[in-house]
Amino acid sequence: MRTGPGQQLRPMPDTTPDIGLTIPAKRYFTIGEVSRLCSLKSHVLRYWEQEFPQLQPNKRRGNRRYYQRHDVELICRIRHLLYDQGFTIDGARQQLMQPAEQPATATTPVNKTQLAQLREQITAVRQLLDTPVIAPEPAPQQHEIAAC
């Protein structure tokens, strides 16, 4: 859908907390639909296809782009990185290349040197806490004698 002067692209209603919008239950989306869903202009989407190798919509009849749900979610993530978090395109590309951070588990490898240093520091703190603190005795008070 083309917009004329003074018209704005509006996101679809009904938002979800994870990416901020509801993606309709469809298999394919045109560039215009994705543009409205993500509040982006179509030329920005075409540019991002060149900059982000993960973004590859299917192209059919006359080079028309058809985005799938995972493409729309990726576009929303890219938009969030660039517009909300302030990343550059290179920075956003690097963020997308990194695997998602996994929570630490019992099988997570541990740096034994760092662990030994941490244990030493904890032991030193415990010793400091166990050491009794002796308050200094108050100095004897001197009384002034008034001269007669």
MOVENTA-V20088 format. One record per backbone hydrogen bond with DSSP energy under -0.5 kcal/mol. NH is the residue of the N-H (numbers start at 1). CO is the residue of the C=O. Records with the same first field share a line. If there is no record, write none. Layout:
NH = CO ; CO
//
This chain:
7 = 4
20 = 16
22 = 14
23 = 21
24 = 22
26 = 24
29 = 67
31 = 65
34 = 30
35 = 31
36 = 32
37 = 33
38 = 34
39 = 35 ; 36
40 = 35
44 = 41
45 = 41
46 = 42
47 = 43
48 = 44
49 = 45
50 = 46 ; 47
51 = 47
52 = 48
53 = 51
55 = 52
56 = 54
58 = 66
60 = 64
63 = 60
64 = 60 ; 61
66 = 58
67 = 29
71 = 68
72 = 68
73 = 69
74 = 70
75 = 71
76 = 72
77 = 73
78 = 74
79 = 75
80 = 76
81 = 77
82 = 78
83 = 79
84 = 79 ; 80
85 = 80
87 = 81
92 = 88
93 = 89
94 = 90
95 = 91
96 = 92
97 = 93
98 = 94
108 = 105
112 = 110
115 = 111
116 = 112
117 = 113
118 = 114
119 = 115
120 = 116
121 = 117
122 = 118
123 = 119
124 = 120
125 = 121
126 = 122
127 = 123
128 = 124
129 = 125
130 = 126
131 = 127
134 = 132
135 = 133
143 = 141
146 = 144
//
